[in-house]
């Protein structure tokens, strides 16, 4: 990119010199246009110089271009003063002298600016050296700071590792203690469970033993009771009269024929000539369900004639059945 700009600057400088010379060599009709072209080329050189360097360098380049242009003009018009006719010789010498004067002024300005540039460059060099020293010092301080920070970080890392190691050891001790406590608690619970099981087994055995003794006692009592009942029954059978036996037989015969209540059957036996004592004995010593007798009696009445529920209940009560047996019997036959 810089090489391309230098080429453009060279072309612009050449254009400046060429059009400046043409402004004086050509006729008056083209002089103004050539001056404008030379000025445009000079402006282009100045702009390109600004692209290549700083503003100060661009101005210095501009002065150098003016110097080269003045030198070229001086040489060109000096030669024209000698070559052309006498009519334009004075004017060409004056123009050549003006170019020489412009060359001197430009040279003085360039020399002054060069000294300033040298002083500035020295100042910049000193400043750059100071900056380098400051940077080196700052870099050294930064390195020292980084080294200190690194050492501090290493110490902190060692402290953290040590703390972590101590924490792990503490956790290991706590874990071992916890496992020991759990093992002891488990053994204690196991012993308590075994003791409890043994106690429960003893209680169970004692309970079974007591139950067995109770069963044996009950069996013994039941055997004694049965033996006593058997003895009483045998004694009773031995004391039963012929009339009582006949009352039992007749009561069974009546029940095989039709249904009776307990009081109705006693009355029927009394009607047959048995005493109240023999009739009662005969009814109480037969196997009979008086509630079932009430149901059979209710069905016999319904087979014979129609009844309302309450009427049938009253009829059964009249026959000697209890109110509960009568109500049950009526419900069983569907009323």
PAVOKE-120195 format. One record per residue: residue in three letters; x, y, z of N, C-alpha, C in turn. Coordinates in steps of 0.05 Angstrom, whole numbers, padded with zeros to 5 digits, always signed. Example, Ala and Ser with C-alpha at 12.3 -4.5 7.8 and 13.67 -1.06 7.14 Angstrom:
# PAVOKE-120195
ALA+00264-00114+00156+00246-00090+00156+00264-00066+00156;SER+00257-00045+00142+00273-00021+00143+00258+00001+00157;
//
This chain:
# PAVOKE-120195
UNK+00017-00024+00000+00000+00000+00000+00017+00025+00000;UNK+00039+00025+00017+00057+00049+00018+00071+00053-00009;UNK+00079+00031-00022+00093+00033-00048+00074+00045-00069;UNK+00049+00037-00068+00029+00049-00087+00026+00078-00083;UNK+00025+00087-00057+00022+00116-00051+00047+00131-00060;UNK+00071+00119-00057+00096+00132-00066+00096+00136-00096;UNK+00085+00116-00111+00083+00119-00140+00065+00141-00147;UNK+00042+00143-00134+00023+00165-00139+00035+00192-00133;UNK+00051+00193-00111+00064+00219-00104+00085+00227-00125;UNK+00099+00207-00135+00119+00213-00156+00105+00224-00181;UNK+00083+00211-00189+00068+00221-00212+00057+00249-00208;UNK+00046+00254-00183+00036+00280-00177+00058+00301-00177;UNK+00082+00295-00167+00105+00313-00167+00113+00319-00196;UNK+00115+00298-00212+00122+00302-00240+00102+00320-00254;UNK+00076+00315-00249+00055+00332-00261+00057+00361-00252;UNK+00064+00365-00226+00067+00392-00216+00088+00407-00231;UNK+00112+00394-00234+00134+00407-00248+00128+00412-00278;UNK+00116+00391-00291+00110+00394-00319+00090+00417-00324;UNK+00068+00417-00309+00047+00437-00314+00057+00465-00305;UNK+00075+00466-00285+00086+00492-00278+00104+00504-00300;UNK+00119+00486-00313+00136+00495-00335+00118+00503-00359;UNK+00098+00486-00364+00080+00493-00387+00066+00520-00383;UNK+00061+00527-00358+00047+00553-00353+00063+00577-00363;UNK+00090+00574-00364+00107+00596-00373+00115+00592-00403;UNK+00117+00567-00410+00127+00562-00438+00105+00565-00458;UNK+00081+00555-00452+00059+00557-00470+00049+00585-00472;UNK+00031+00590-00488+00020+00617-00491+00003+00625-00467;UNK-00004+00650-00467-00020+00661-00445-00047+00649-00443;UNK-00057+00638-00465-00085+00626-00464-00086+00602-00446;UNK-00065+00586-00445-00065+00561-00429-00050+00564-00402;UNK-00041+00589-00396-00025+00592-00372-00041+00587-00346;UNK-00065+00598-00346-00082+00594-00322-00089+00565-00317;UNK-00096+00551-00338-00103+00522-00336-00079+00506-00327;UNK-00055+00512-00337-00031+00497-00329-00024+00503-00299;UNK-00028+00529-00291-00023+00534-00262-00043+00519-00245;UNK-00068+00517-00253-00088+00502-00237-00081+00473-00237;UNK-00072+00462-00259-00064+00433-00260-00040+00428-00242;UNK-00020+00447-00243+00003+00444-00226-00005+00446-00197;UNK-00023+00464-00190-00033+00466-00163-00048+00441-00154;UNK-00064+00430-00172-00078+00405-00165-00059+00382-00160;UNK-00039+00380-00177-00019+00359-00172-00004+00363-00146;UNK+00002+00389-00140+00016+00395-00115-00002+00388-00091;UNK-00028+00394-00092-00047+00387-00071-00049+00357-00068;UNK-00049+00342-00091-00049+00313-00090-00025+00302-00076;UNK-00001+00314-00081+00024+00306-00068+00021+00310-00037;UNK+00010+00333-00030+00007+00339-00001-00012+00319+00013;UNK-00035+00312+00000-00054+00293+00011-00041+00265+00013;UNK-00027+00257-00008-00014+00231-00007+00007+00230+00015;UNK+00022+00253+00019+00042+00254+00040+00029+00251+00068;UNK+00005+00262+00071-00010+00259+00096-00018+00230+00101;UNK-00025+00216+00080-00032+00187+00082-00008+00171+00091;UNK+00016+00179+00080+00040+00163+00086+00052+00169+00114;UNK+00048+00193+00124+00060+00200+00150+00042+00217+00166;UNK+00054+00231+00186+00039+00249+00203+00035+00276+00189;UNK+00020+00293+00203+00014+00320+00191+00040+00336+00189;UNK+00058+00333+00208+00084+00348+00207+00101+00337+00184;UNK+00102+00311+00182+00117+00299+00159+00105+00307+00132;UNK+00078+00309+00131+00065+00316+00106+00073+00345+00098;UNK+00074+00363+00118+00082+00391+00112+00111+00393+00103;UNK+00128+00377+00116+00156+00376+00108+00159+00365+00079;UNK+00143+00345+00073+00144+00334+00046+00134+00354+00026;UNK+00114+00370+00034+00104+00391+00016+00125+00412+00010;UNK+00141+00419+00031+00163+00438+00027+00184+00427+00009;UNK+00190+00401+00013+00210+00389-00005+00201+00389-00034;UNK+00175+00384-00037+00164+00385-00065+00167+00413-00076;UNK+00161+00433-00060+00164+00461-00069+00193+00467-00076;UNK+00211+00456-00060+00240+00460-00066+00247+00448-00092;UNK+00238+00423-00096+00245+00410-00122+00232+00425-00145;UNK+00207+00434-00141+00194+00449-00162+00208+00476-00168;UNK+00216+00490-00146+00232+00515-00149+00258+00510-00164;UNK+00272+00488-00156+00297+00482-00169+00293+00476-00199;UNK+00272+00461-00205+00267+00454-00233+00259+00480-00248;UNK+00243+00497-00235+00236+00522-00249+00260+00540-00254;UNK+00277+00541-00233+00301+00558-00236+00318+00549-00259;UNK+00323+00523-00260+00340+00512-00282+00326+00515-00309;UNK+00300+00509-00309+00285+00511-00335+00285+00540-00345;UNK+00279+00559-00329+00277+00587-00338+00304+00599-00343;UNK+00325+00590-00330+00352+00599-00336+00360+00590-00364;UNK+00353+00565-00369+00360+00555-00396+00344+00569-00417;UNK+00318+00575-00411+00301+00589-00430+00311+00617-00435;UNK+00323+00630-00414+00333+00657-00417+00357+00658-00436;UNK+00372+00636-00437+00395+00634-00454+00387+00625-00482;UNK+00367+00608-00484+00359+00597-00510+00341+00615-00525;UNK+00320+00626-00512+00300+00642-00525+00312+00669-00534;UNK+00296+00683-00548+00305+00709-00558+00309+00730-00536;UNK+00320+00753-00543+00327+00773-00523+00302+00786-00512;UNK+00280+00785-00526+00255+00798-00516+00245+00786-00490;UNK+00248+00760-00487+00238+00747-00462+00260+00739-00443;UNK+00285+00747-00449+00307+00738-00432+00306+00750-00404;UNK+00299+00776-00402+00298+00788-00376+00277+00776-00359;UNK+00254+00772-00372+00231+00760-00357+00239+00732-00348;UNK+00252+00716-00364+00259+00689-00356+00280+00689-00334;UNK+00300+00708-00336+00319+00710-00314+00306+00718-00287;UNK+00286+00736-00289+00271+00744-00265+00256+00720-00253;UNK+00243+00705-00271+00228+00681-00261+00247+00661-00249;UNK+00271+00657-00263+00291+00639-00252+00301+00648-00225;UNK+00305+00674-00222+00314+00685-00196+00292+00681-00175;UNK+00267+00686-00183+00245+00681-00164+00244+00652-00155;UNK+00248+00634-00174+00249+00606-00166+00272+00600-00147;UNK+00295+00614-00153+00318+00610-00135+00313+00620-00107;UNK+00299+00644-00106+00292+00655-00080+00272+00636-00066;UNK+00253+00625-00080+00234+00606-00067+00249+00582-00058;UNK+00270+00573-00073+00286+00550-00065+00300+00556-00039;UNK+00312+00581-00037+00327+00588-00013+00308+00588+00012;UNK+00285+00601+00008+00266+00603+00031+00257+00575+00039;UNK+00251+00559+00020+00242+00531+00026+00263+00516+00041;UNK+00289+00521+00031+00311+00506+00044+00315+00515+00073;UNK+00312+00541+00078+00314+00551+00106+00292+00539+00123;UNK+00268+00539+00113+00245+00528+00128+00249+00498+00133;UNK+00258+00484+00113+00263+00455+00116+00285+00450+00136;UNK+00306+00467+00136+00328+00463+00155+00319+00468+00183;UNK+00303+00489+00187+00292+00495+00214+00274+00472+00224;UNK+00257+00463+00206+00239+00441+00214+00254+00416+00219;UNK+00276+00411+00204+00292+00387+00209+00304+00388+00237;UNK+00314+00413+00245+00325+00415+00272+00303+00409+00292;UNK+00280+00422+00288+00258+00416+00306+00251+00387+00307;UNK+00251+00375+00283+00245+00346+00282+00266+00330+00298;UNK+00292+00339+00295+00314+00325+00309+00310+00327+00339;UNK+00304+00353+00348+00299+00357+00377+00275+00340+00386;UNK+00254+00341+00369+00230+00326+00376+00236+00296+00377;UNK+00251+00287+00357+00258+00258+00357+00275+00251+00381;UNK+00294+00270+00389+00310+00264+00413+00292+00263+00438;UNK+00273+00283+00439+00254+00283+00461+00238+00257+00462;UNK+00229+00250+00437+00213+00225+00435+00229+00201+00443;UNK+00255+00202+00435+00272+00179+00441+00276+00177+00472;UNK+00281+00202+00484+00284+00202+00513+00258+00193+00527;UNK+00236+00204+00516+00210+00196+00528+00205+00166+00524;UNK+00213+00157+00499+00210+00128+00494+00227+00112+00513;UNK+00252+00121+00518+00270+00107+00536+00259+00107+00564;UNK+00248+00131+00573+00236+00132+00599+00211+00113+00600;UNK+00196+00114+00579+00173+00096+00578+00181+00067+00579;UNK+00203+00060+00564+00213+00033+00565+00222+00025+00593;UNK+00237+00045+00606+00245+00039+00633+00221+00036+00652;UNK+00201+00054+00648+00177+00052+00665+00162+00026+00659;UNK+00161+00019+00633+00148-00007+00627+00163-00030+00639;UNK+00191-00029+00637+00207-00050+00648+00202-00052+00678;UNK+00202-00028+00691+00197-00028+00720+00170-00038+00727;UNK+00149-00029+00711+00122-00038+00716+00120-00068+00711;UNK+00134-00077+00690+00134-00106+00683+00147-00122+00706;UNK+00170-00110+00717+00183-00124+00739+00165-00125+00763;UNK+00152-00101+00769+00133-00101+00791+00110-00120+00787;UNK+00101-00121+00762+00079-00140+00756+00088-00169+00759;UNK+00113-00174+00750+00124-00201+00754+00127-00207+00783;UNK+00137-00187+00799+00140-00192+00828+00113-00196+00840;UNK+00093-00180+00831+00066-00183+00842+00055-00210+00835;UNK+00059-00218+00809+00049-00244+00801+00063-00266+00816;UNK+00090-00263+00820+00104-00284+00835+00094-00285+00863;UNK+00090-00261+00876+00079-00261+00903+00051-00273+00904;UNK+00035-00265+00883+00008-00277+00883+00009-00307+00879;UNK+00028-00316+00862+00031-00345+00857+00039-00359+00883;UNK+00059-00346+00897+00068-00358+00922+00045-00359+00943;UNK+00030-00336+00943+00007-00335+00961-00014-00356+00954;UNK-00018-00359+00927-00038-00379+00918-00028-00407+00925;UNK-00002-00411+00923+00009-00438+00930+00006-00443+00960;UNK+00011-00422+00976+00007-00425+01005-00022-00431+01011;UNK-00040-00415+00998-00068-00419+01003-00077-00447+00994;UNK-00065-00457+00971-00071-00483+00961-00062-00505+00981;UNK-00037-00500+00991-00027-00519+01011-00044-00519+01036;UNK-00053-00494+01044-00070-00492+01068-00096-00506+01063;UNK-00108-00502+01039-00133-00516+01032-00130-00546+01032;UNK-00107-00555+01020-00102-00584+01019-00099-00595+01047;UNK-00084-00580+01064-00080-00589+01091-00107-00590+01106;UNK-00123-00568+01102-00150-00568+01114-00167-00590+01104;UNK-00165-00595+01078-00181-00617+01066-00172-00644+01077;UNK-00146-00647+01080-00135-00672+01091-00145-00676+01119;UNK-00143-00654+01135-00153-00656+01163-00182-00662+01164;UNK-00197-00649+01146-00226-00654+01144-00232-00683+01137;UNK-00217-00694+01118-00221-00722+01110-00214-00740+01133;UNK-00192-00734+01148-00185-00751+01171-00207-00749+01192;UNK-00217-00724+01197-00238-00721+01217-00263-00737+01208;UNK-00271-00734+01182-00294-00749+01172-00290-00779+01175;UNK-00264-00788+01169-00258-00817+01171-00261-00826+01200;UNK-00251-00809+01219-00254-00817+01248-00284-00817+01255;UNK-00299-00796+01247-00327-00796+01253-00342-00820+01241;UNK-00334-00827+01216-00347-00850+01202-00341-00876+01217;UNK-00315-00878+01226-00308-00902+01241-00323-00904+01267;UNK-00325-00880+01281-00339-00879+01306-00369-00885+01302;UNK-00380-00874+01280-00408-00879+01274-00413-00908+01268;UNK-00395-00921+01252-00397-00949+01246-00395-00966+01272;UNK-00377-00958+01290-00374-00972+01315-00399-00970+01332;UNK-00410-00945+01333-00435-00941+01348-00458-00957+01336;UNK-00459-00956+01308-00481-00972+01295-00478-01002+01300;UNK-00452-01011+01300-00448-01040+01305-00456-01047+01334;UNK-00448-01029+01353-00455-01034+01381-00485-01033+01384;UNK-00498-01013+01371-00527-01010+01373-00541-01035+01361;UNK-00529-01044+01339-00541-01068+01326-00538-01093+01344;UNK-00514-01096+01356-00510-01118+01374-00529-01117+01398;UNK-00531-01092+01409-00549-01088+01432-00578-01094+01424;UNK-00587-01084+01400-00614-01089+01391-00618-01119+01387;UNK-00597-01132+01376-00599-01161+01371-00602-01176+01398;UNK-00586-01168+01418-00588-01181+01444-00615-01176+01456;UNK-00625-01150+01454-00651-01144+01465-00673-01160+01451;UNK-00669-01163+01424-00689-01179+01409-00688-01208+01417;UNK-00664-01218+01421-00662-01246+01430-00675-01250+01458;UNK-00668-01230+01476-00680-01231+01502-00710-01229+01501;UNK-00720-01211+01484-00749-01208+01481-00761-01233+01470;UNK-00748-01245+01449-00758-01270+01438-00759-01292+01459;UNK-00736-01293+01475-00735-01313+01496-00758-01309+01516;UNK-00762-01283+01524-00783-01277+01543-00811-01284+01531;UNK-00815-01277+01505-00840-01284+01493-00844-01314+01491;UNK-00821-01328+01485-00823-01357+01483-00830-01369+01510;UNK-00818-01357+01531-00824-01367+01558-00853-01361+01565;UNK-00862-01336+01558-00890-01330+01563-00909-01348+01548;UNK-00901-01353+01522-00917-01370+01505-00919-01398+01517;UNK-00895-01409+01526-00895-01435+01537-00911-01436+01563;UNK-00908-01414+01579-00924-01413+01604-00953-01412+01598;UNK-00960-01396+01577-00988-01393+01570-00999-01419+01559;UNK-00983-01433+01542-00992-01459+01532-00995-01479+01555;UNK-00976-01477+01574-00977-01496+01596-01002-01490+01613;UNK-01007-01464+01617-01031-01457+01633-01056-01465+01618;UNK-01055-01460+01591-01078-01468+01575-01083-01498+01576;UNK-01061-01513+01574-01063-01542+01575-01074-01551+01602;UNK-01063-01538+01623-01073-01545+01650-01103-01538+01653;UNK-01110-01514+01641-01138-01506+01642-01156-01526+01627;UNK-01146-01534+01603-01161-01554+01587-01164-01580+01602;UNK-01141-01588+01615-01142-01613+01630-01162-01610+01653;UNK-01161-01586+01666-01179-01581+01688-01209-01582+01679;UNK-01214-01568+01656-01241-01567+01645-01249-01595+01637;UNK-01230-01610+01624-01237-01638+01616-01244-01655+01640;UNK-01228-01650+01661-01233-01665+01686-01260-01658+01698;UNK-01265-01630+01697-01291-01621+01708-01314-01632+01691;UNK-01310-01631+01664-01331-01641+01646-01336-01671+01650;UNK-01314-01685+01654-01317-01714+01659-01332-01719+01685;UNK-01324-01703+01705-01337-01706+01731-01367-01699+01728;UNK-01372-01676+01713-01400-01667+01709-01416-01689+01695;UNK-01404-01699+01673-01419-01720+01658-01424-01745+01675;UNK-01403-01751+01691-01406-01775+01708-01428-01770+01728;UNK-01428-01745+01739-01449-01738+01758-01477-01738+01745;UNK-01478-01726+01721-01504-01726+01707-01513-01754+01700;UNK-01493-01770+01692-01501-01798+01686-01511-01812+01710;UNK-01497-01806+01732-01506-01819+01757-01534-01808+01765;UNK-01538-01782+01762-01564-01770+01769-01585-01781+01750;UNK-01578-01783+01724-01598-01793+01705-01605-01822+01711;UNK-01584-01837+01718-01589-01865+01724-01606-01868+01750;UNK-01599-01850+01768-01615-01850+01793-01643-01841+01788;UNK-01645-01821+01770-01672-01811+01763-01688-01832+01749;UNK-01674-01846+01730-01688-01867+01715-01698-01889+01734;UNK-01680-01893+01753-01688-01914+01772-01712-01905+01789;UNK-01715-01877+01792-01737-01867+01809-01762-01860+01793;UNK-01760-01862+01765-01783-01855+01748-01804-01877+01751;UNK-01830-01867+01754-01852-01885+01757-01861-01895+01730;UNK-01878-01915+01730-01889-01925+01705-01907-01905+01693;UNK-01921-01890+01709-01940-01869+01699-01925-01847+01684;UNK-01901-01839+01695-01885-01818+01682-01875-01828+01655;UNK-01866-01853+01655-01856-01864+01629-01878-01865+01609;UNK-01903-01871+01617-01925-01871+01599-01932-01843+01589;UNK-01929-01824+01607-01933-01795+01599-01914-01787+01578;UNK-01888-01795+01581-01868-01788+01561-01875-01801+01534;UNK-01883-01826+01534-01890-01840+01509-01914-01827+01496;UNK-01935-01820+01512-01959-01808+01500-01952-01780+01489;UNK-01935-01766+01502-01928-01739+01493-01915-01741+01465;UNK-01897-01761+01462-01883-01764+01437-01904-01772+01415;UNK-01923-01789+01423-01943-01798+01403-01960-01774+01394;UNK-01968-01756+01412-01983-01732+01404-01967-01714+01386;UNK-01942-01711+01391-01925-01694+01375-01921-01706+01347;UNK-01922-01733+01345-01920-01746+01319-01945-01742+01303;UNK-01967-01737+01317-01993-01734+01303-01998-01705+01296;UNK-01993-01686+01314-01998-01658+01309-01980-01641+01326;UNK-01982-01615+01322-01964-01596+01337-01978-01586+01362;UNK-01962-01582+01383-01972-01573+01409-01952-01552+01420;UNK-01964-01534+01436-01947-01518+01453-01941-01534+01478;UNK-01922-01524+01495-01915-01539+01519-01938-01540+01538;UNK-01951-01518+01543-01974-01518+01561-01998-01533+01549;UNK-02001-01532+01523-02023-01546+01509-02019-01576+01511;UNK-01993-01585+01509-01988-01614+01511-01992-01623+01539;UNK-01984-01607+01559-01989-01615+01587-02019-01618+01593;UNK-02035-01598+01583-02063-01599+01587-02075-01624+01573;UNK-02064-01631+01550-02075-01655+01535-02069-01680+01551;UNK-02045-01682+01563-02038-01705+01579-02055-01707+01604;UNK-02060-01683+01616-02078-01683+01640-02106-01691+01632;UNK-02115-01683+01607-02141-01691+01597-02142-01722+01594;UNK-02119-01734+01588-02117-01763+01584-02117-01778+01611;UNK-02116-01762+01633-02118-01775+01659-02092-01775+01675;UNK-02071-01764+01664-02045-01762+01679-02047-01739+01699;UNK-02033-01743+01721-02031-01721+01741-02015-01698+01730;UNK-02018-01675+01743-02003-01652+01734-01973-01657+01735;UNK-01963-01672+01756-01935-01678+01760-01926-01696+01737;UNK-01942-01718+01732-01933-01737+01711-01934-01724+01683;UNK-01956-01708+01678-01958-01694+01652-01935-01675+01647;UNK-01927-01660+01668-01905-01641+01666-01879-01656+01661;UNK-01875-01678+01676-01851-01695+01672-01849-01705+01644;UNK-01872-01715+01634-01872-01727+01607-01865-01706+01586;UNK-01876-01681+01588-01870-01660+01568-01841-01650+01570;UNK-01830-01649+01595-01803-01638+01598-01782-01658+01592;UNK-01788-01683+01589-01768-01703+01583-01769-01714+01555;UNK-01779-01698+01537-01779-01705+01508-01762-01684+01494;UNK-01751-01692+01471-01735-01673+01454-01754-01659+01435;UNK-01757-01633+01438-01776-01618+01421-01767-01589+01419;UNK-01771-01577+01396-01766-01548+01391-01793-01535+01390;UNK-01800-01520+01412-01827-01508+01414-01831-01486+01393;UNK-01809-01473+01385-01812-01453+01364-01819-01466+01337;UNK-01807-01489+01332-01814-01504+01307-01843-01514+01309;UNK-01852-01522+01334-01879-01531+01337-01899-01509+01331;UNK-01891-01483+01338-01908-01460+01332-01911-01457+01302;UNK-01889-01460+01287-01890-01457+01258-01908-01478+01246;UNK-01905-01504+01255-01922-01526+01245-01952-01520+01251;UNK-01957-01511+01275-01985-01505+01283-01996-01483+01266;UNK-01980-01462+01260-01990-01440+01244-01996-01449+01216;UNK-01979-01467+01204-01984-01477+01178-02010-01494+01177;UNK-02014-01510+01199-02039-01527+01200-02064-01509+01201;UNK-02063-01487+01216-02086-01469+01216-02091-01457+01189;UNK-02069-01448+01174-02072-01436+01148-02082-01457+01128;UNK-02075-01483+01132-02085-01504+01114-02115-01509+01118;UNK-02124-01503+01142-02151-01508+01149-02169-01484+01143;UNK-02160-01460+01149-02177-01436+01144-02159-01412+01141;UNK-02170-01388+01134-02155-01364+01130-02153-01348+01156;UNK-02130-01334+01159-02125-01318+01183-02110-01292+01174;UNK-02115-01271+01190-02098-01248+01187-02073-01253+01204;UNK-02053-01236+01201-02028-01240+01216-02034-01238+01246;UNK-02047-01217+01254-02052-01214+01283-02071-01235+01293;UNK-02091-01243+01276-02110-01264+01285-02095-01290+01289;UNK-02077-01297+01271-02062-01322+01274-02044-01321+01298;UNK-02031-01297+01303-02014-01294+01327-02031-01298+01352;UNK-02055-01286+01353-02072-01289+01377-02080-01319+01380;UNK-02086-01332+01358-02095-01360+01359-02072-01378+01371;UNK-02047-01372+01362-02024-01388+01372-02019-01382+01401;UNK-02023-01357+01410-02020-01350+01438-02042-01365+01454;UNK-02066-01366+01443-02088-01380+01456-02081-01410+01459;UNK-02066-01421+01440-02058-01449+01441-02036-01454+01461;UNK-02026-01433+01473-02005-01436+01494-01977-01428+01486;UNK-01973-01419+01460-01946-01411+01452-01940-01383+01462;UNK-01915-01377+01466-01907-01350+01475-01911-01331+01451;UNK-01912-01305+01459-01915-01284+01438-01892-01284+01418;UNK-01867-01289+01428-01844-01289+01410-01846-01312+01391;UNK-01853-01337+01401-01855-01360+01384-01878-01356+01364;UNK-01900-01344+01372-01923-01340+01354-01916-01321+01332;UNK-01902-01298+01339-01894-01279+01318-01875-01291+01298;UNK-01855-01306+01309-01836-01319+01292-01849-01339+01272;UNK-01868-01355+01283-01882-01375+01266-01898-01362+01245;UNK-01912-01339+01251-01929-01325+01231-01911-01314+01209;UNK-01887-01303+01217-01869-01293+01197-01858-01315+01179;UNK-01853-01339+01190-01842-01361+01175-01862-01372+01154;UNK-01889-01370+01160-01909-01380+01141-01917-01359+01121;UNK-01905-01335+01123-01909-01315+01102-01928-01293+01108;UNK-01938-01291+01132-01957-01269+01139-01941-01245+01151;
//
